[in-house]
Amino acid sequence: MTEKKTSYLAYFLPVRSIMFLLIFLAGAAVTDRELAGIVNWWSIVATAVNILTILLLILLAKRAGLSYSKLINYEKGRGPVRKTALLVLGFFALGMSGMYLAGLICYGKIMPAVSVKIISPIPAVLAVLNLILLPATVPFAEDGFYLGCGVNNISNKYAAVAVPAFIYALQHCFIPTLFDGRYMLYRFISFLPLTVIFCLHYRKKRDLFPIMLSHALLDLASASMILATSLVPGVYDKWLGMV
C-alpha cells in the first residue's frame, strides 16, 4: 500500500459523524419527536452505521486494489497472548475511566443522568439482537475506519494521531445526537483519552487486534445494560433514580 495510492482515504474521516447527525435528524422528523425522545435508538443506529462503514471500507479497499484486511493492516494474534490480554484490559479500563472522568468534569458526578438515559429500553427483540451485532460490528467499522483510513494515510506523525483521534472522539457527540453543549462535551471527553491511545498504539505497533477486542468488550458492556433495561421491568427507573 503506497501513500500516494491511498492518502485520499483520510478525507473520509468525518463521514460517520455526518451519517449519525443526518440519521437522528431524519428520525426525529419522521417520528415527529424531539431528538431527546429517540436517544434510546442510538445502539440500533450505531449497528446500522457500522454495517454501512464496513461496506464502505470494503469498497474503498477494492478501489485501491487491496483487501479489507490489508487496508487496515489487520493481523490476528500478532503479539504474545499475555501482552495482548494486558493491553485489552488496559484499553477497557481506560475507556471506562474516560467516561467517569468526563462525568466529573461536565456534571460533577461519575455517573450523570445522561449516562443512564443512553441505556434506556428498546424493544426486547432488538436488544437481544443488538447484544450480538453491536460489539461484533463496531471494531471492524470504527477501528478499521479511523485507524485504517486515518492513521495509515496521514504522513505527518503528529497529525496521524491527532486528527483521527479527534474525529474518532467527535463522532460520539452525535451518538445519540442532542444539541446540548454540556452533553456533547461530555461525550467528546469520554472517548478522547481512549481514541488518542488507540491511535498512538496503532501508529507505533500496527497491532490492531487488542484495540478491536477491547472496543468490542466496551460495546458489549453497553449492549448488556441496554438488554437489562429492556428485559427487566423497573431496572431503568431504578438506575435513573440512583443518579
Biotite code that builds the C-alpha atoms (Angstrom):
import biotite.structure as struc

atoms = struc.array([
    struc.Atom([0.000, 0.000, 0.000], chain_id="A", res_id=1, res_name="MET", atom_name="CA", element="C"),
    struc.Atom([1.567, 3.279, -1.056], chain_id="A", res_id=2, res_name="THR", atom_name="CA", element="C"),
    struc.Atom([0.917, 6.707, 0.436], chain_id="A", res_id=3, res_name="GLU", atom_name="CA", element="C"),
    struc.Atom([0.127, 8.113, -2.995], chain_id="A", res_id=4, res_name="LYS", atom_name="CA", element="C"),
    struc.Atom([-2.364, 5.373, -3.706], chain_id="A", res_id=5, res_name="LYS", atom_name="CA", element="C"),
    struc.Atom([-4.492, 5.686, -0.560], chain_id="A", res_id=6, res_name="THR", atom_name="CA", element="C"),
    struc.Atom([-3.697, 9.037, 1.082], chain_id="A", res_id=7, res_name="SER", atom_name="CA", element="C"),
    struc.Atom([-7.074, 10.407, -0.035], chain_id="A", res_id=8, res_name="TYR", atom_name="CA", element="C"),
    struc.Atom([-8.810, 7.980, 2.372], chain_id="A", res_id=9, res_name="LEU", atom_name="CA", element="C"),
    struc.Atom([-8.137, 10.316, 5.311], chain_id="A", res_id=10, res_name="ALA", atom_name="CA", element="C"),
    struc.Atom([-10.645, 12.768, 3.818], chain_id="A", res_id=11, res_name="TYR", atom_name="CA", element="C"),
    struc.Atom([-13.413, 10.256, 4.560], chain_id="A", res_id=12, res_name="PHE", atom_name="CA", element="C"),
    struc.Atom([-12.913, 10.523, 8.340], chain_id="A", res_id=13, res_name="LEU", atom_name="CA", element="C"),
    struc.Atom([-15.855, 12.924, 9.032], chain_id="A", res_id=14, res_name="PRO", atom_name="CA", element="C"),
    struc.Atom([-18.313, 10.640, 7.190], chain_id="A", res_id=15, res_name="VAL", atom_name="CA", element="C"),
    struc.Atom([-19.522, 8.716, 10.247], chain_id="A", res_id=16, res_name="ARG", atom_name="CA", element="C"),
    struc.Atom([-20.242, 11.884, 12.243], chain_id="A", res_id=17, res_name="SER", atom_name="CA", element="C"),
    struc.Atom([-22.271, 13.244, 9.334], chain_id="A", res_id=18, res_name="ILE", atom_name="CA", element="C"),
    struc.Atom([-24.149, 9.967, 8.973], chain_id="A", res_id=19, res_name="MET", atom_name="CA", element="C"),
    struc.Atom([-25.153, 9.886, 12.643], chain_id="A", res_id=20, res_name="PHE", atom_name="CA", element="C"),
    struc.Atom([-26.228, 13.528, 12.586], chain_id="A", res_id=21, res_name="LEU", atom_name="CA", element="C"),
    struc.Atom([-28.379, 13.088, 9.481], chain_id="A", res_id=22, res_name="LEU", atom_name="CA", element="C"),
    struc.Atom([-29.934, 9.813, 10.660], chain_id="A", res_id=23, res_name="ILE", atom_name="CA", element="C"),
    struc.Atom([-31.004, 11.233, 14.023], chain_id="A", res_id=24, res_name="PHE", atom_name="CA", element="C"),
    struc.Atom([-32.341, 14.424, 12.448], chain_id="A", res_id=25, res_name="LEU", atom_name="CA", element="C"),
    struc.Atom([-34.275, 12.357, 9.906], chain_id="A", res_id=26, res_name="ALA", atom_name="CA", element="C"),
    struc.Atom([-35.512, 10.027, 12.638], chain_id="A", res_id=27, res_name="GLY", atom_name="CA", element="C"),
    struc.Atom([-36.826, 12.913, 14.706], chain_id="A", res_id=28, res_name="ALA", atom_name="CA", element="C"),
    struc.Atom([-38.545, 14.401, 11.662], chain_id="A", res_id=29, res_name="ALA", atom_name="CA", element="C"),
    struc.Atom([-40.135, 11.123, 10.544], chain_id="A", res_id=30, res_name="VAL", atom_name="CA", element="C"),
    struc.Atom([-41.396, 10.211, 14.025], chain_id="A", res_id=31, res_name="THR", atom_name="CA", element="C"),
    struc.Atom([-42.377, 13.820, 14.822], chain_id="A", res_id=32, res_name="ASP", atom_name="CA", element="C"),
    struc.Atom([-40.471, 13.652, 18.091], chain_id="A", res_id=33, res_name="ARG", atom_name="CA", element="C"),
    struc.Atom([-37.736, 15.673, 19.744], chain_id="A", res_id=34, res_name="GLU", atom_name="CA", element="C"),
    struc.Atom([-34.196, 14.345, 19.496], chain_id="A", res_id=35, res_name="LEU", atom_name="CA", element="C"),
    struc.Atom([-34.330, 13.623, 23.226], chain_id="A", res_id=36, res_name="ALA", atom_name="CA", element="C"),
    struc.Atom([-37.234, 11.281, 22.563], chain_id="A", res_id=37, res_name="GLY", atom_name="CA", element="C"),
    struc.Atom([-35.235, 8.930, 20.319], chain_id="A", res_id=38, res_name="ILE", atom_name="CA", element="C"),
    struc.Atom([-31.929, 8.667, 22.199], chain_id="A", res_id=39, res_name="VAL", atom_name="CA", element="C"),
    struc.Atom([-32.691, 5.053, 23.136], chain_id="A", res_id=40, res_name="ASN", atom_name="CA", element="C"),
    struc.Atom([-32.329, 4.067, 19.470], chain_id="A", res_id=41, res_name="TRP", atom_name="CA", element="C"),
    struc.Atom([-28.638, 5.003, 19.330], chain_id="A", res_id=42, res_name="TRP", atom_name="CA", element="C"),
    struc.Atom([-27.346, 1.414, 19.547], chain_id="A", res_id=43, res_name="SER", atom_name="CA", element="C"),
    struc.Atom([-29.539, 0.288, 16.647], chain_id="A", res_id=44, res_name="ILE", atom_name="CA", element="C"),
    struc.Atom([-28.433, 3.286, 14.607], chain_id="A", res_id=45, res_name="VAL", atom_name="CA", element="C"),
    struc.Atom([-24.800, 2.582, 15.515], chain_id="A", res_id=46, res_name="ALA", atom_name="CA", element="C"),
    struc.Atom([-25.046, -1.013, 14.309], chain_id="A", res_id=47, res_name="THR", atom_name="CA", element="C"),
    struc.Atom([-26.611, 0.123, 11.025], chain_id="A", res_id=48, res_name="ALA", atom_name="CA", element="C"),
    struc.Atom([-23.889, 2.752, 10.502], chain_id="A", res_id=49, res_name="VAL", atom_name="CA", element="C"),
    struc.Atom([-21.247, 0.162, 11.380], chain_id="A", res_id=50, res_name="ASN", atom_name="CA", element="C"),
    struc.Atom([-22.515, -2.164, 8.659], chain_id="A", res_id=51, res_name="ILE", atom_name="CA", element="C"),
    struc.Atom([-22.525, 0.705, 6.151], chain_id="A", res_id=52, res_name="LEU", atom_name="CA", element="C"),
    struc.Atom([-18.991, 1.652, 7.224], chain_id="A", res_id=53, res_name="THR", atom_name="CA", element="C"),
    struc.Atom([-17.699, -1.896, 6.746], chain_id="A", res_id=54, res_name="ILE", atom_name="CA", element="C"),
    struc.Atom([-19.233, -1.993, 3.272], chain_id="A", res_id=55, res_name="LEU", atom_name="CA", element="C"),
    struc.Atom([-17.606, 1.377, 2.527], chain_id="A", res_id=56, res_name="LEU", atom_name="CA", element="C"),
    struc.Atom([-14.225, 0.103, 3.715], chain_id="A", res_id=57, res_name="LEU", atom_name="CA", element="C"),
    struc.Atom([-14.530, -2.997, 1.516], chain_id="A", res_id=58, res_name="ILE", atom_name="CA", element="C"),
    struc.Atom([-15.415, -0.784, -1.445], chain_id="A", res_id=59, res_name="LEU", atom_name="CA", element="C"),
    struc.Atom([-12.514, 1.593, -0.787], chain_id="A", res_id=60, res_name="LEU", atom_name="CA", element="C"),
    struc.Atom([-10.116, -1.327, -0.393], chain_id="A", res_id=61, res_name="ALA", atom_name="CA", element="C"),
    struc.Atom([-11.271, -2.836, -3.661], chain_id="A", res_id=62, res_name="LYS", atom_name="CA", element="C"),
    struc.Atom([-10.838, 0.503, -5.425], chain_id="A", res_id=63, res_name="ARG", atom_name="CA", element="C"),
    struc.Atom([-7.265, 0.668, -4.122], chain_id="A", res_id=64, res_name="ALA", atom_name="CA", element="C"),
    struc.Atom([-6.576, -2.908, -5.228], chain_id="A", res_id=65, res_name="GLY", atom_name="CA", element="C"),
    struc.Atom([-6.434, -4.179, -1.654], chain_id="A", res_id=66, res_name="LEU", atom_name="CA", element="C"),
    struc.Atom([-8.355, -6.495, 0.637], chain_id="A", res_id=67, res_name="SER", atom_name="CA", element="C"),
    struc.Atom([-10.107, -5.109, 3.705], chain_id="A", res_id=68, res_name="TYR", atom_name="CA", element="C"),
    struc.Atom([-7.512, -6.729, 5.997], chain_id="A", res_id=69, res_name="SER", atom_name="CA", element="C"),
    struc.Atom([-4.651, -5.202, 4.011], chain_id="A", res_id=70, res_name="LYS", atom_name="CA", element="C"),
    struc.Atom([-6.304, -1.781, 4.108], chain_id="A", res_id=71, res_name="LEU", atom_name="CA", element="C"),
    struc.Atom([-6.380, -1.808, 7.901], chain_id="A", res_id=72, res_name="ILE", atom_name="CA", element="C"),
    struc.Atom([-3.170, -3.845, 8.411], chain_id="A", res_id=73, res_name="ASN", atom_name="CA", element="C"),
    struc.Atom([-5.072, -6.432, 10.435], chain_id="A", res_id=74, res_name="TYR", atom_name="CA", element="C"),
    struc.Atom([-3.115, -9.414, 11.776], chain_id="A", res_id=75, res_name="GLU", atom_name="CA", element="C"),
    struc.Atom([-4.812, -11.626, 14.370], chain_id="A", res_id=76, res_name="LYS", atom_name="CA", element="C"),
    struc.Atom([-2.615, -12.806, 17.207], chain_id="A", res_id=77, res_name="GLY", atom_name="CA", element="C"),
    struc.Atom([0.311, -10.608, 16.220], chain_id="A", res_id=78, res_name="ARG", atom_name="CA", element="C"),
    struc.Atom([1.549, -10.118, 19.789], chain_id="A", res_id=79, res_name="GLY", atom_name="CA", element="C"),
    struc.Atom([2.144, -12.575, 22.666], chain_id="A", res_id=80, res_name="PRO", atom_name="CA", element="C"),
    struc.Atom([-1.073, -13.725, 24.350], chain_id="A", res_id=81, res_name="VAL", atom_name="CA", element="C"),
    struc.Atom([-0.184, -12.300, 27.772], chain_id="A", res_id=82, res_name="ARG", atom_name="CA", element="C"),
    struc.Atom([0.763, -8.915, 26.356], chain_id="A", res_id=83, res_name="LYS", atom_name="CA", element="C"),
    struc.Atom([-2.388, -8.836, 24.244], chain_id="A", res_id=84, res_name="THR", atom_name="CA", element="C"),
    struc.Atom([-4.533, -9.659, 27.286], chain_id="A", res_id=85, res_name="ALA", atom_name="CA", element="C"),
    struc.Atom([-2.905, -6.892, 29.325], chain_id="A", res_id=86, res_name="LEU", atom_name="CA", element="C"),
    struc.Atom([-3.436, -4.406, 26.515], chain_id="A", res_id=87, res_name="LEU", atom_name="CA", element="C"),
    struc.Atom([-7.097, -5.389, 26.205], chain_id="A", res_id=88, res_name="VAL", atom_name="CA", element="C"),
    struc.Atom([-7.657, -4.946, 29.946], chain_id="A", res_id=89, res_name="LEU", atom_name="CA", element="C"),
    struc.Atom([-5.762, -1.650, 29.935], chain_id="A", res_id=90, res_name="GLY", atom_name="CA", element="C"),
    struc.Atom([-7.739, -0.260, 26.992], chain_id="A", res_id=91, res_name="PHE", atom_name="CA", element="C"),
    struc.Atom([-11.007, -1.386, 28.588], chain_id="A", res_id=92, res_name="PHE", atom_name="CA", element="C"),
    struc.Atom([-10.113, 0.277, 31.899], chain_id="A", res_id=93, res_name="ALA", atom_name="CA", element="C"),
    struc.Atom([-9.093, 3.459, 30.097], chain_id="A", res_id=94, res_name="LEU", atom_name="CA", element="C"),
    struc.Atom([-12.396, 3.520, 28.213], chain_id="A", res_id=95, res_name="GLY", atom_name="CA", element="C"),
    struc.Atom([-14.424, 3.207, 31.407], chain_id="A", res_id=96, res_name="MET", atom_name="CA", element="C"),
    struc.Atom([-12.225, 5.720, 33.249], chain_id="A", res_id=97, res_name="SER", atom_name="CA", element="C"),
    struc.Atom([-12.645, 8.263, 30.459], chain_id="A", res_id=98, res_name="GLY", atom_name="CA", element="C"),
    struc.Atom([-16.429, 8.167, 30.866], chain_id="A", res_id=99, res_name="MET", atom_name="CA", element="C"),
    struc.Atom([-16.177, 8.552, 34.654], chain_id="A", res_id=100, res_name="TYR", atom_name="CA", element="C"),
    struc.Atom([-13.720, 11.451, 34.313], chain_id="A", res_id=101, res_name="LEU", atom_name="CA", element="C"),
    struc.Atom([-15.936, 13.187, 31.764], chain_id="A", res_id=102, res_name="ALA", atom_name="CA", element="C"),
    struc.Atom([-18.898, 12.821, 34.119], chain_id="A", res_id=103, res_name="GLY", atom_name="CA", element="C"),
    struc.Atom([-16.961, 14.512, 36.912], chain_id="A", res_id=104, res_name="LEU", atom_name="CA", element="C"),
    struc.Atom([-15.757, 17.326, 34.665], chain_id="A", res_id=105, res_name="ILE", atom_name="CA", element="C"),
    struc.Atom([-19.082, 18.057, 32.984], chain_id="A", res_id=106, res_name="CYS", atom_name="CA", element="C"),
    struc.Atom([-21.694, 17.077, 35.582], chain_id="A", res_id=107, res_name="TYR", atom_name="CA", element="C"),
    struc.Atom([-19.850, 16.789, 38.887], chain_id="A", res_id=108, res_name="GLY", atom_name="CA", element="C"),
    struc.Atom([-20.520, 13.044, 39.216], chain_id="A", res_id=109, res_name="LYS", atom_name="CA", element="C"),
    struc.Atom([-19.047, 9.920, 37.644], chain_id="A", res_id=110, res_name="ILE", atom_name="CA", element="C"),
    struc.Atom([-22.479, 8.624, 36.612], chain_id="A", res_id=111, res_name="MET", atom_name="CA", element="C"),
    struc.Atom([-24.610, 11.566, 35.443], chain_id="A", res_id=112, res_name="PRO", atom_name="CA", element="C"),
    struc.Atom([-28.253, 11.041, 34.465], chain_id="A", res_id=113, res_name="ALA", atom_name="CA", element="C"),
    struc.Atom([-27.370, 11.305, 30.784], chain_id="A", res_id=114, res_name="VAL", atom_name="CA", element="C"),
    struc.Atom([-25.210, 8.176, 31.058], chain_id="A", res_id=115, res_name="SER", atom_name="CA", element="C"),
    struc.Atom([-28.246, 6.210, 32.236], chain_id="A", res_id=116, res_name="VAL", atom_name="CA", element="C"),
    struc.Atom([-30.591, 7.721, 29.664], chain_id="A", res_id=117, res_name="LYS", atom_name="CA", element="C"),
    struc.Atom([-28.284, 6.382, 26.958], chain_id="A", res_id=118, res_name="ILE", atom_name="CA", element="C"),
    struc.Atom([-29.066, 2.833, 28.106], chain_id="A", res_id=119, res_name="ILE", atom_name="CA", element="C"),
    struc.Atom([-32.845, 3.375, 28.192], chain_id="A", res_id=120, res_name="SER", atom_name="CA", element="C"),
    struc.Atom([-35.031, 0.472, 26.998], chain_id="A", res_id=121, res_name="PRO", atom_name="CA", element="C"),
    struc.Atom([-35.668, -0.554, 23.401], chain_id="A", res_id=122, res_name="ILE", atom_name="CA", element="C"),
    struc.Atom([-37.889, -3.403, 22.111], chain_id="A", res_id=123, res_name="PRO", atom_name="CA", element="C"),
    struc.Atom([-36.660, -6.649, 23.669], chain_id="A", res_id=124, res_name="ALA", atom_name="CA", element="C"),
    struc.Atom([-36.086, -8.457, 20.359], chain_id="A", res_id=125, res_name="VAL", atom_name="CA", element="C"),
    struc.Atom([-33.878, -5.652, 19.109], chain_id="A", res_id=126, res_name="LEU", atom_name="CA", element="C"),
    struc.Atom([-32.000, -5.523, 22.421], chain_id="A", res_id=127, res_name="ALA", atom_name="CA", element="C"),
    struc.Atom([-31.178, -9.238, 22.152], chain_id="A", res_id=128, res_name="VAL", atom_name="CA", element="C"),
    struc.Atom([-30.154, -8.908, 18.508], chain_id="A", res_id=129, res_name="LEU", atom_name="CA", element="C"),
    struc.Atom([-28.016, -5.879, 19.200], chain_id="A", res_id=130, res_name="ASN", atom_name="CA", element="C"),
    struc.Atom([-26.211, -7.635, 22.033], chain_id="A", res_id=131, res_name="LEU", atom_name="CA", element="C"),
    struc.Atom([-24.559, -9.629, 19.255], chain_id="A", res_id=132, res_name="ILE", atom_name="CA", element="C"),
    struc.Atom([-24.435, -7.171, 16.380], chain_id="A", res_id=133, res_name="LEU", atom_name="CA", element="C"),
    struc.Atom([-23.150, -4.031, 18.111], chain_id="A", res_id=134, res_name="LEU", atom_name="CA", element="C"),
    struc.Atom([-19.936, -5.483, 19.610], chain_id="A", res_id=135, res_name="PRO", atom_name="CA", element="C"),
    struc.Atom([-19.428, -7.659, 16.523], chain_id="A", res_id=136, res_name="ALA", atom_name="CA", element="C"),
    struc.Atom([-19.511, -4.746, 14.073], chain_id="A", res_id=137, res_name="THR", atom_name="CA", element="C"),
    struc.Atom([-18.054, -1.792, 15.961], chain_id="A", res_id=138, res_name="VAL", atom_name="CA", element="C"),
    struc.Atom([-14.358, -2.805, 15.951], chain_id="A", res_id=139, res_name="PRO", atom_name="CA", element="C"),
    struc.Atom([-14.323, -3.631, 12.240], chain_id="A", res_id=140, res_name="PHE", atom_name="CA", element="C"),
    struc.Atom([-16.150, -0.411, 11.429], chain_id="A", res_id=141, res_name="ALA", atom_name="CA", element="C"),
    struc.Atom([-14.766, 2.236, 13.789], chain_id="A", res_id=142, res_name="GLU", atom_name="CA", element="C"),
    struc.Atom([-11.232, 0.958, 14.325], chain_id="A", res_id=143, res_name="ASP", atom_name="CA", element="C"),
    struc.Atom([-10.916, -0.083, 10.714], chain_id="A", res_id=144, res_name="GLY", atom_name="CA", element="C"),
    struc.Atom([-12.137, 3.318, 9.613], chain_id="A", res_id=145, res_name="PHE", atom_name="CA", element="C"),
    struc.Atom([-10.259, 5.733, 11.882], chain_id="A", res_id=146, res_name="TYR", atom_name="CA", element="C"),
    struc.Atom([-7.049, 3.742, 12.168], chain_id="A", res_id=147, res_name="LEU", atom_name="CA", element="C"),
    struc.Atom([-7.000, 2.171, 8.716], chain_id="A", res_id=148, res_name="GLY", atom_name="CA", element="C"),
    struc.Atom([-8.100, 5.209, 6.750], chain_id="A", res_id=149, res_name="CYS", atom_name="CA", element="C"),
    struc.Atom([-6.758, 7.814, 9.178], chain_id="A", res_id=150, res_name="GLY", atom_name="CA", element="C"),
    struc.Atom([-3.557, 6.790, 10.935], chain_id="A", res_id=151, res_name="VAL", atom_name="CA", element="C"),
    struc.Atom([-2.375, 4.716, 7.971], chain_id="A", res_id=152, res_name="ASN", atom_name="CA", element="C"),
    struc.Atom([-2.824, 7.528, 5.467], chain_id="A", res_id=153, res_name="ASN", atom_name="CA", element="C"),
    struc.Atom([-1.611, 10.732, 7.125], chain_id="A", res_id=154, res_name="ILE", atom_name="CA", element="C"),
    struc.Atom([2.099, 11.195, 6.627], chain_id="A", res_id=155, res_name="SER", atom_name="CA", element="C"),
    struc.Atom([2.851, 13.671, 9.439], chain_id="A", res_id=156, res_name="ASN", atom_name="CA", element="C"),
    struc.Atom([3.442, 11.601, 12.581], chain_id="A", res_id=157, res_name="LYS", atom_name="CA", element="C"),
    struc.Atom([1.690, 14.076, 14.861], chain_id="A", res_id=158, res_name="TYR", atom_name="CA", element="C"),
    struc.Atom([-1.297, 14.676, 12.597], chain_id="A", res_id=159, res_name="ALA", atom_name="CA", element="C"),
    struc.Atom([-1.600, 10.911, 12.026], chain_id="A", res_id=160, res_name="ALA", atom_name="CA", element="C"),
    struc.Atom([-2.509, 10.597, 15.714], chain_id="A", res_id=161, res_name="VAL", atom_name="CA", element="C"),
    struc.Atom([-4.192, 13.922, 16.475], chain_id="A", res_id=162, res_name="ALA", atom_name="CA", element="C"),
    struc.Atom([-6.573, 14.153, 13.514], chain_id="A", res_id=163, res_name="VAL", atom_name="CA", element="C"),
    struc.Atom([-8.066, 10.626, 13.596], chain_id="A", res_id=164, res_name="PRO", atom_name="CA", element="C"),
    struc.Atom([-8.209, 10.659, 17.422], chain_id="A", res_id=165, res_name="ALA", atom_name="CA", element="C"),
    struc.Atom([-10.066, 13.983, 17.425], chain_id="A", res_id=166, res_name="PHE", atom_name="CA", element="C"),
    struc.Atom([-12.603, 12.947, 14.771], chain_id="A", res_id=167, res_name="ILE", atom_name="CA", element="C"),
    struc.Atom([-12.947, 9.486, 16.352], chain_id="A", res_id=168, res_name="TYR", atom_name="CA", element="C"),
    struc.Atom([-13.946, 11.100, 19.662], chain_id="A", res_id=169, res_name="ALA", atom_name="CA", element="C"),
    struc.Atom([-16.031, 13.764, 17.921], chain_id="A", res_id=170, res_name="LEU", atom_name="CA", element="C"),
    struc.Atom([-18.337, 11.210, 16.306], chain_id="A", res_id=171, res_name="GLN", atom_name="CA", element="C"),
    struc.Atom([-19.567, 10.214, 19.775], chain_id="A", res_id=172, res_name="HIS", atom_name="CA", element="C"),
    struc.Atom([-21.042, 13.692, 20.200], chain_id="A", res_id=173, res_name="CYS", atom_name="CA", element="C"),
    struc.Atom([-23.665, 12.560, 17.684], chain_id="A", res_id=174, res_name="PHE", atom_name="CA", element="C"),
    struc.Atom([-24.328, 9.072, 19.137], chain_id="A", res_id=175, res_name="ILE", atom_name="CA", element="C"),
    struc.Atom([-27.036, 9.892, 20.015], chain_id="A", res_id=176, res_name="PRO", atom_name="CA", element="C"),
    struc.Atom([-27.459, 13.412, 18.655], chain_id="A", res_id=177, res_name="THR", atom_name="CA", element="C"),
    struc.Atom([-28.568, 16.077, 21.146], chain_id="A", res_id=178, res_name="LEU", atom_name="CA", element="C"),
    struc.Atom([-27.888, 19.772, 20.624], chain_id="A", res_id=179, res_name="PHE", atom_name="CA", element="C"),
    struc.Atom([-26.748, 20.422, 24.171], chain_id="A", res_id=180, res_name="ASP", atom_name="CA", element="C"),
    struc.Atom([-23.254, 21.808, 24.685], chain_id="A", res_id=181, res_name="GLY", atom_name="CA", element="C"),
    struc.Atom([-22.543, 20.127, 28.009], chain_id="A", res_id=182, res_name="ARG", atom_name="CA", element="C"),
    struc.Atom([-23.768, 16.759, 26.770], chain_id="A", res_id=183, res_name="TYR", atom_name="CA", element="C"),
    struc.Atom([-21.650, 16.986, 23.614], chain_id="A", res_id=184, res_name="MET", atom_name="CA", element="C"),
    struc.Atom([-18.576, 17.987, 25.643], chain_id="A", res_id=185, res_name="LEU", atom_name="CA", element="C"),
    struc.Atom([-19.240, 15.049, 27.983], chain_id="A", res_id=186, res_name="TYR", atom_name="CA", element="C"),
    struc.Atom([-19.403, 12.608, 25.093], chain_id="A", res_id=187, res_name="ARG", atom_name="CA", element="C"),
    struc.Atom([-16.256, 14.045, 23.488], chain_id="A", res_id=188, res_name="PHE", atom_name="CA", element="C"),
    struc.Atom([-14.179, 13.956, 26.678], chain_id="A", res_id=189, res_name="ILE", atom_name="CA", element="C"),
    struc.Atom([-15.467, 10.465, 27.494], chain_id="A", res_id=190, res_name="SER", atom_name="CA", element="C"),
    struc.Atom([-13.802, 8.964, 24.454], chain_id="A", res_id=191, res_name="PHE", atom_name="CA", element="C"),
    struc.Atom([-10.862, 11.266, 23.670], chain_id="A", res_id=192, res_name="LEU", atom_name="CA", element="C"),
    struc.Atom([-8.325, 9.611, 26.035], chain_id="A", res_id=193, res_name="PRO", atom_name="CA", element="C"),
    struc.Atom([-9.104, 6.192, 24.550], chain_id="A", res_id=194, res_name="LEU", atom_name="CA", element="C"),
    struc.Atom([-9.026, 7.325, 20.919], chain_id="A", res_id=195, res_name="THR", atom_name="CA", element="C"),
    struc.Atom([-5.668, 9.055, 21.462], chain_id="A", res_id=196, res_name="VAL", atom_name="CA", element="C"),
    struc.Atom([-4.177, 5.902, 22.994], chain_id="A", res_id=197, res_name="ILE", atom_name="CA", element="C"),
    struc.Atom([-5.690, 3.752, 20.237], chain_id="A", res_id=198, res_name="PHE", atom_name="CA", element="C"),
    struc.Atom([-4.113, 5.943, 17.574], chain_id="A", res_id=199, res_name="CYS", atom_name="CA", element="C"),
    struc.Atom([-0.753, 6.161, 19.372], chain_id="A", res_id=200, res_name="LEU", atom_name="CA", element="C"),
    struc.Atom([-0.557, 2.406, 19.876], chain_id="A", res_id=201, res_name="HIS", atom_name="CA", element="C"),
    struc.Atom([-1.589, 1.654, 16.318], chain_id="A", res_id=202, res_name="TYR", atom_name="CA", element="C"),
    struc.Atom([0.796, 4.237, 14.866], chain_id="A", res_id=203, res_name="ARG", atom_name="CA", element="C"),
    struc.Atom([3.704, 2.708, 16.779], chain_id="A", res_id=204, res_name="LYS", atom_name="CA", element="C"),
    struc.Atom([2.891, -1.013, 16.681], chain_id="A", res_id=205, res_name="LYS", atom_name="CA", element="C"),
    struc.Atom([0.356, -1.506, 13.857], chain_id="A", res_id=206, res_name="ARG", atom_name="CA", element="C"),
    struc.Atom([-1.181, -4.015, 16.281], chain_id="A", res_id=207, res_name="ASP", atom_name="CA", element="C"),
    struc.Atom([-4.928, -3.771, 15.751], chain_id="A", res_id=208, res_name="LEU", atom_name="CA", element="C"),
    struc.Atom([-6.192, -6.921, 17.474], chain_id="A", res_id=209, res_name="PHE", atom_name="CA", element="C"),
    struc.Atom([-6.090, -5.769, 21.148], chain_id="A", res_id=210, res_name="PRO", atom_name="CA", element="C"),
    struc.Atom([-7.699, -2.477, 20.147], chain_id="A", res_id=211, res_name="ILE", atom_name="CA", element="C"),
    struc.Atom([-10.537, -4.230, 18.359], chain_id="A", res_id=212, res_name="MET", atom_name="CA", element="C"),
    struc.Atom([-11.104, -6.763, 21.138], chain_id="A", res_id=213, res_name="LEU", atom_name="CA", element="C"),
    struc.Atom([-11.197, -4.161, 23.920], chain_id="A", res_id=214, res_name="SER", atom_name="CA", element="C"),
    struc.Atom([-13.516, -1.998, 21.843], chain_id="A", res_id=215, res_name="HIS", atom_name="CA", element="C"),
    struc.Atom([-15.869, -4.947, 21.322], chain_id="A", res_id=216, res_name="ALA", atom_name="CA", element="C"),
    struc.Atom([-15.914, -5.572, 25.083], chain_id="A", res_id=217, res_name="LEU", atom_name="CA", element="C"),
    struc.Atom([-16.780, -1.935, 25.807], chain_id="A", res_id=218, res_name="LEU", atom_name="CA", element="C"),
    struc.Atom([-19.726, -2.060, 23.442], chain_id="A", res_id=219, res_name="ASP", atom_name="CA", element="C"),
    struc.Atom([-20.734, -5.464, 24.779], chain_id="A", res_id=220, res_name="LEU", atom_name="CA", element="C"),
    struc.Atom([-20.984, -3.853, 28.220], chain_id="A", res_id=221, res_name="ALA", atom_name="CA", element="C"),
    struc.Atom([-23.214, -1.091, 26.822], chain_id="A", res_id=222, res_name="SER", atom_name="CA", element="C"),
    struc.Atom([-25.385, -3.547, 24.907], chain_id="A", res_id=223, res_name="ALA", atom_name="CA", element="C"),
    struc.Atom([-25.708, -5.728, 28.021], chain_id="A", res_id=224, res_name="SER", atom_name="CA", element="C"),
    struc.Atom([-27.001, -2.797, 30.079], chain_id="A", res_id=225, res_name="MET", atom_name="CA", element="C"),
    struc.Atom([-29.492, -1.919, 27.338], chain_id="A", res_id=226, res_name="ILE", atom_name="CA", element="C"),
    struc.Atom([-30.604, -5.546, 27.346], chain_id="A", res_id=227, res_name="LEU", atom_name="CA", element="C"),
    struc.Atom([-31.125, -5.411, 31.115], chain_id="A", res_id=228, res_name="ALA", atom_name="CA", element="C"),
    struc.Atom([-33.250, -2.251, 30.983], chain_id="A", res_id=229, res_name="THR", atom_name="CA", element="C"),
    struc.Atom([-35.210, -3.674, 28.051], chain_id="A", res_id=230, res_name="SER", atom_name="CA", element="C"),
    struc.Atom([-35.974, -7.089, 29.570], chain_id="A", res_id=231, res_name="LEU", atom_name="CA", element="C"),
    struc.Atom([-36.356, -6.397, 33.291], chain_id="A", res_id=232, res_name="VAL", atom_name="CA", element="C"),
    struc.Atom([-39.221, -4.069, 34.258], chain_id="A", res_id=233, res_name="PRO", atom_name="CA", element="C"),
    struc.Atom([-38.221, -1.327, 36.654], chain_id="A", res_id=234, res_name="GLY", atom_name="CA", element="C"),
    struc.Atom([-34.451, -1.616, 36.181], chain_id="A", res_id=235, res_name="VAL", atom_name="CA", element="C"),
    struc.Atom([-34.174, 1.535, 34.103], chain_id="A", res_id=236, res_name="TYR", atom_name="CA", element="C"),
    struc.Atom([-36.253, 3.643, 36.506], chain_id="A", res_id=237, res_name="ASP", atom_name="CA", element="C"),
    struc.Atom([-34.255, 2.274, 39.458], chain_id="A", res_id=238, res_name="LYS", atom_name="CA", element="C"),
    struc.Atom([-30.917, 3.123, 37.841], chain_id="A", res_id=239, res_name="TRP", atom_name="CA", element="C"),
    struc.Atom([-32.164, 6.558, 36.793], chain_id="A", res_id=240, res_name="LEU", atom_name="CA", element="C"),
    struc.Atom([-33.299, 7.240, 40.343], chain_id="A", res_id=241, res_name="GLY", atom_name="CA", element="C"),
    struc.Atom([-29.816, 6.494, 41.660], chain_id="A", res_id=242, res_name="MET", atom_name="CA", element="C"),
    struc.Atom([-28.075, 9.270, 39.716], chain_id="A", res_id=243, res_name="VAL", atom_name="CA", element="C"),
])
